[in-house]
């Protein structure tokens, strides 16, 4: 199955002033979610596979191909810190794929419009991914691009590959998790889809003059525009359409200059400070009884979006709603996360807590043979772990233990790892340890046995907790 169910519609375009922040969060996501880059090392003449943190090279390219939780080496994916673009052709839909989706959602967040996370060509509701990102990054993540529904509606209307996205998709997709809804944009979608303006209640006083525009409501402003268009004489009709074409592709400062017109054009220019172009064009089309899209398409472009709006209400609930990564990847606990453990921050199983206490006791009871060749011993352990379908060990772990081959504590830690790998060999005295392991034990290890072996090697890379437990 091709790994293309989840995609980005549009182009990633992160503003220059936001790239450093985006890049920082991507590296944090990769690190905390166990995405690594595999590498080869020579240890005692053996070539072994290890993993390194995903970090940018001299050109700003981050490469990665492995999830420590999925334990599958994939084709190399890349993230470009210069452009904030992600390239991943071999991602799957499990632990590795979930993290790629998180980065794609973050790309949508930081592009802030014109780039949307889709599933099989349909707009994908990503509230859960925002909560997952909030759990990883510890900060509120909103989706400013999607709350601008008209911009999103227009994007998918103009995108040849995604024209099956409808206004109903936008309405059903919206979540308060995305941020406070942009009412002006919502009105634009609803009105254009219905090809009819939404007028204010009849008991509401209509705008009677230009001076009342700035204090009026959104529906009253478009109703006023409609009345202005309906009241045009023939000369005004001849000039208004070309004026609208000029107005709708002008920025806010340019539109303010057009206020100098003291006729109906000046009124429409003033309304344009508050009203989106789609709603003005609809008012015009409705007044002259023409098709909205025929007029809109004749003007070209997408129209301005920089309107004056009232301040959005503040967030009354600053607490983050988070989803924990370990639950998303269908783990019951965080036993596999010991490199991130500070002694309190992880949800560990009762069995893992017992393992840690047992390791501590066993470590102090380990006897190191006087003829121990540490680097050879290290190479053998790494090979056995890889053969036992444990996750690849960290390069920093291998480097440290190779460099401290004469240190008693490092030697004891390796022997402790070997004891875990040797578990069960005592039941097959007629076989050598290697035979028992290769022929029988590797295939009979349960899931927790593999987790325990990986967890110990993971804890040994966590120097602060390693020192608290093992004293080195």
N, C-alpha and C positions, 0 to 999 in steps of 0.2 A: 504494500500500500504506500503510495506517495505521501510524503510528510508535508502536505500542502492544504490540509483542511483549514488550518489557521493561518491567516495572512494579514498584511497591512494593505488596505486600499488607500491609494494616494502616495505621497512622498514624505519621508521623514525630513523635517526642516526645523531643527532646534535652533532658536535664536542664539547668537554668539555669546551673549551674556549669561545664558543658561547652560552652556555645554559643560563647564567644569562641574556644576552641580549634578547634572545628568550622569556624567562619567563616573563621578564619585559613587553615586547610588548603584550604577550598574556593577561596578567592582564589588561593592558591598553585597549585592544580591548574589553574584557568582560565588563569593567567598562563603557567605552564610548558608547558601543552599547546596554547597558541596560540589560545585562545578570546577573541574580542574583540567590541567593540560598534562598529558602523559609525556614521559621522557624516558630515555635509556641511560643507564649508568653501568659502569664496569665496577664490580665488587669482587675482589679476590679472583679476578679472571673470568667471572661470570657476568654476562650481560643481563641485567634485570630491568623490569619496567617499574617506574615509580611515577608519582604525580607531583605537580607543582601548582601553587596558586596561579590563577589566570591573571596575568599582568601585561601591560602594554610593552611592546618592543620599542626600539628607537624611533620608529615611524608612527607610533600611536596605535598599532594594531594589537588587539588582545585575541589570543588563540586559546581554544579549549575543545576538548573532545571526550570528556569523561565525567560521570556523576559518581561520587563516592557512595551514593545510596542505591543507584541503579546497577552499578558495577558492570557497565557495558562500554567498551571503547568504541567510539563513533568516528565518522569522518570529521575532520577539523572544522569547527565553526569559528567565525571571526566577528569581532565588534570593533568598529573603527571610531576611535575617540576624536578624530578630526571632524567626522560628519555625523557621528552618533548612529550610524547604520549597522544593522545586524545581518550577517549572512550565515544561514544555517540550512543545509540541504539534507542533513541526516540527524533528525531531532527526536523522532518517535513521539509517543503520547503519554509517556510515564514521567519519572522524576526529572529527566533531562528536558523533556518537552515542556513540562510545567514551568520550568525556569525560563525557557525561551519565550513562552507566552507572557510571563511577567515583564520581561524586557520589552517585548513588543507593545504591551499596554503602557509602559513607561514612555516609550517613543511617542505614542499617541498623546499622552499627557503633556509632554514637553513640546511637541510640535504645535499643540494648541489650535487645532483646526486644519483641515485638508489632509488628514492622515487618520485612518480609522481601523480598529481591530475587527476583523470579520471572520466568520466561520462559514465555510462553503459558500462564499459570496454574499452572505447575509450579515447585517450588522449584529454584532455579538454583545449581549449584556455583560458588562464586566464589573459589576459591583463587587462580586466575590474576589476578583483579582485586585481591586483597589484595597479591600480589607486585608488581603494577603500581603500586599506591598506595605500597608501600614503596620502589619505585624513584624515584618522584616526590618523596615527602616525606622519605625518608631515615630512617624510624623504623619500628619493628615495629607492625604493625596486626593485631589479633586480632579474633575475632568472638564475643564473649561470649554474645550472644543465642542463637546456634545450638548452642553446646555444651550449653545447657539444653534437651535434647531433649524432655522432657515438656512444658515450656512451649510449645515450637514445635508439638509434636504436638497439644496441646489447642487452640492458636490455629487451626490449619488444620481441626481437627475442627469447630470452632464457626463458621468463616468460610464463609458460604453459597456464595461464589464460588470457593472453593478446596478443596472437600471431596474432590477427587481426589488430594490429596497424602496419601500413606500413610506408615506407619512405615518401610517399605522405602526410601522416598525419603530419609527422615532418616538412616537407617543408611548408605546408599550415598553420601549427600552429605557426611557427616562427613569432615573432614580435620584432621590435626594442625596445619595452618596456621591453623585457627580458634582453637586454644588447647587446653589440656589438657581432655580430656573429663570431664564431670560424671557420675560413675558412678551416683550416686543417681538422676539424671534418666534415664539410660540404662536402669537397672533398671525404672523406672516405666513406660517405653514398652514394653519387652519383655514385662513381666508383664501389663499391661493389655491389650495386643494379644492375648496368649495366654490371657487371663482365668484366669491361674494364677500363684501365687507361685513364685518360684525359691527353693527351700530350700537351706540350707548342706549341705555334705558330711556324711554320717552319722557320720563319725569325728570331727566337730567337736563339742566340748561345748556343749550349748545353754545359753542364759541361764537361770539357776535362780532369780534374784531381782532385784528392782528395782535393787539397788545395782550390778549388773553391766552395766547398760544403757550407761553412758557409755564403757566400755572394749570393748564388743562390736563385731562387724562388722555391715555393713549387712544382709546376708541373715539373720543371727542375730536382729537386731532385729525384722524383719518376721515371722519365724517365731515369735518370742515373742509378738508382737501377735496372731497367729493363734491361739496356744494360749490366750491370755487371753480372746479372743472365744469360742472353743469352750467354755471353762469357765464361761460366764455362766449364772446361774440365771434364772428367769423375771422376777424383779423387776429384775435387772441388765439384761436384754434390753430391758425397757420404758424404762429411762432412758438406755441407752448411745447409741441413735441420735440423740436430741436433744442429748446431750453432744457427739457427733461433729460435728453440725451447727454447734454453738457453737465447738468447737475448731478446725475446719478453716478457719474464716474469722477466726481470731484471729491477731494478731501474736505475735512471739517473746516479748515481755515479758508479754503477756496469758496466753500458754500457760504461762509459768513460774509465774504466780499460781495456775494450776489444778493445779499439783503438790501443793497443800495437801490435795487429796483423798487419803485414805489407803486407798481401795478400788481397784478395777480402773480407775476413771476416772483416778486419779492416775498409775497405771502407763502408761496410754495417753497421758496428757498428757506424761509424761516421754519416751516414745518419740517424740512429735511434735516434740521439740526436734531430733531427728536424722533423722526419716523423713518423706519427702514425703507430702502428704495422699492422693495417688492410691494409694500402696502401703498405707496404713492402711485406706482404704476397701475396697481389694481383699481385704485380710486379713479384714475384717469381712464382706464379701459372700460370700467363700469359706466362712467359718465358718457363716454362717446360710443358705447355699445360695440366694443371690439374685443377680440380674444387677448387675454393677458399675455400668453406666451408668445404670440405673434409680435406684440409690441416689445416685450422684454428681449427676445432674441434679436430684434432689429437694432437694439442699442449696443449689444455686445458687452462683454465683461460681466462681472458679478455684482457691480454696484458697491457703493461705500458701505462701511459697517461701523464707522466711528461716530456714533450718535451720543448725545447728552442723555444720561440716564440718572434716575434717582439712585442713591447709594443702596446697595443690597442690604437686607437685614443681616445682622450679625448671627453667628452660629451660637444658639442657646445651649448647645451640648458639645463642649470642647473635647469630651472623652472620645477616644478612638475606638471604633468597632474593628476588631482585628480577628483574623483567622490565622491560626498557627500552621506553619509550614509542615510540621511533622504529621499533622492530621490530614492535610491535603494529599500527602504522599502515602496515606493509609498506614501510618505507624501508630501503635498504641502508646508509644512513649518516645523519649529522646535518647535511648541507650546508644544510638549510633552517632551521637553528637558530642562525644566527650572532649574533643579538641576545643570546644567552645564553653566548656563547663567552668564555672567559677566557684563551685561548691554548693550553689543554691539555685541557679537560674534554669536548670533543666528538670523536666519531668522524667525521672528514672523509674524503671520497674523495680519491684521488690527483689527480683532475681539479680538485677544488675547491682543494686546496693550491696547484696550479699557477696557478689563477685568481687567488688572493690575491697571489701573487708578481707576476703580470703586472699586476694592478691597481696594486700599489705602484709599479712602474716607470712605467706609463702615467700615473699621477697626477702624478708629478714632471715628466713630459714635456708635460703639457697646457698649451696656450697659450690664454689667455683673451682674447677680442676686447674691445677698449676700449668698444664700444657695447653690451655684453651687458646685457639687461634681465632680471635674475635672476628676478623673480617671474613674469614671462611665461614664461620658460624653464622654471621649476619647474612651472607649470600644464600646459605642453605635455608634459613628461615624465610627470607623474602620469596624464594622459589616455592617453598612449601605452601606459604600463604596464598600465593597466586594460583597454585594447583588446587587448593582447597576452596576456591571460589570466594575467598575473602577479598575485600577491596584492596586495591593497590596501596602500598605504604607511601608516606610522604617523603619527598626527596630530602627535605631538611632533617627528617628522622634518620635516614640512611647516612647522610653526610656527617651528622653529629656522632652517631655510634661508630662509624668508621674512623673518625678522627680521635675518639676517646677509647680506642681498643684496649688500652692498658688500664683503664679505670675500672675498679672493682664494681661500682654500682651499675655502670653501663653493661658490664658482663652479666651481672645478676639479672638485670632486666631482660636481657636476651634469653637467658636460660629460663626465666619465668614464661616468656612467650613460647619457648620450645615445649615446656611442660603442657601448655594448653594444646599445642599441636600434637603432642604424643598421647593425649587423652584417648583411652580405649586400647592402646597397644598391649597393655598388660593382659588382655583377654586372649591374646594370640601368641603364646610363648613359643610355639613351633615356627613362627615366622620372624624375620628381622623386622625392626621397626619400620623401615622403608617399605617392605613388602606388605605389612599389615596396613600401612597408611594408604599405599597406592591401590592395593587390591580390594580392600574392604572399607576402611574407615572413611576415606574421602567421600564415598557415595552414601554413607550412613549418617554423616553428621546432620544434626537437625539445624533449623534456622538459627536458634539461639546460640548454638556452639560457634557458628561462623560470626555472629554478631559479637560474641564475647572475645574472640580472637582479634577481630578488627577494632573493638572498643579498647582493648588493652594497648594495641599499637597507637591508637588515636590518643589515648591518655598520655602515653609516653612522649608525644609531641607537644603536649600542653605543659610547659615547663613549670608554671606556677602551681598547678594542681599536682603535678608529679612530685614537686618538692614537698608539698604538704603531706602526701601519702607515702612516698618512698624515701624522701629525705635527700634527693639530689636533683 
